[in-house]
Amino acid sequence: LKDKEEFIILEIIKNINDNGYLEESTENISKKLNIEVSYILQCLKIVQSFYPRGVGARNLKECLVLQIDNDDIITREIINNHLEDIAENRLNNISKKMNLSLKEVNEKVNYIKTLNPKPGSSYQGSEDTIYIVPDAEIEKIGEKYIAKLTDNYIPELYIPQKYISYLKFSDKETKDYINKKINRASWFINSIEQRRSTILSIVREISITQIEFFEKGIKKLKPMSQKDMAKKLEVHPSTISRATTNKYVDTPMGIYELKFFFSNTIVSDLGEEISDKAIKEKIREIIEKENPYKPLSDEKIRKKLLDIGYKISRRTIAKYREDINIPSSSKRKQYK
């Protein structure tokens, strides 16, 4: 490469975001470097030839087109003109407009779905990994589930005796200052201990209430609200909310945020109380077993739940389905 090309390419690379897209327009880069746009575009083509394929694209369409073979005209046309149809699973629409068989369209769309819409993300992996250190643990010992805190790595908090001894030999102003600081430190330590005590009480209650969940999974998760927990522990619901925010517990079923165990109650025709999370899992199972070529509508899912004793509105079914990131039946439909 010539020095001028290297200079432009470095400027282009500086303007590529974590997902691999060029954020700055070629016109603005041209103005900044005082170099013709046509030359900027030539250098951009060089960048777009780099690995991973798709890097340096200015939009999603260009990103996907850069990843396909140059002679794949049909796939290029589908990407350029029918991305919205793909998103809405309107394969029939693509078939009619492009005069292709549904089978051909289906094969091309399935191929397009294998392309990477964020080619730069392959370089981000380890830096974005979040490691969770549980604040508590529920362990099965014998026939019982035992709850305990796992914050032993936190040093013990205390007020050094030497600061208290200073009170004996100090003047009034110094004593007042030391007393003020000691009182604040005592309040802080007591608050920490109270929070730890609340967390342990919550985890103990979970270890007693959710035995079936630990042994059989989410379908056996029992409903419990923060208000219910607050009533059992004789504290205000806001105390429960604060104590469980960003706090995690290691259980026989994996690591969960404490807030996971709080859910709404659904009552079956037989009077059985079940968590809304368990209902969502039932919806997931129903959809997993459906015929992919004739997916179930929310109304049909509602009827299947009604058959096993759960009366839930179609609107609620739709909400729960969206909560677990499952698209509508029209978008789930597969084509032969």
Secondary structure as GFF3:
##gff-version 3
##sequence-region A 1 336
A	DSSP	alpha_helix	3	14	.	.	.	ID=ss1
A	DSSP	alpha_helix	26	33	.	.	.	ID=ss2
A	DSSP	alpha_helix	37	47	.	.	.	ID=ss3
A	DSSP	alpha_helix	60	65	.	.	.	ID=ss4
A	DSSP	alpha_helix	73	87	.	.	.	ID=ss5
A	DSSP	alpha_helix	91	98	.	.	.	ID=ss6
A	DSSP	alpha_helix	102	112	.	.	.	ID=ss7
A	DSSP	three_ten_helix	119	123	.	.	.	ID=ss8
A	DSSP	three_ten_helix	125	128	.	.	.	ID=ss9
A	DSSP	beta_strand	136	141	.	.	.	ID=ss10
A	DSSP	beta_strand	144	149	.	.	.	ID=ss11
A	DSSP	alpha_helix	161	165	.	.	.	ID=ss12
A	DSSP	three_ten_helix	166	168	.	.	.	ID=ss13
A	DSSP	alpha_helix	172	209	.	.	.	ID=ss14
A	DSSP	alpha_helix	211	216	.	.	.	ID=ss15
A	DSSP	three_ten_helix	218	220	.	.	.	ID=ss16
A	DSSP	alpha_helix	226	233	.	.	.	ID=ss17
A	DSSP	alpha_helix	237	244	.	.	.	ID=ss18
A	DSSP	beta_strand	248	251	.	.	.	ID=ss19
A	DSSP	beta_strand	254	257	.	.	.	ID=ss20
A	DSSP	three_ten_helix	258	261	.	.	.	ID=ss21
A	DSSP	beta_strand	265	267	.	.	.	ID=ss22
A	DSSP	beta_strand	273	275	.	.	.	ID=ss23
A	DSSP	alpha_helix	276	288	.	.	.	ID=ss24
A	DSSP	alpha_helix	298	307	.	.	.	ID=ss25
A	DSSP	alpha_helix	314	323	.	.	.	ID=ss26
A	DSSP	alpha_helix	329	332	.	.	.	ID=ss27
###
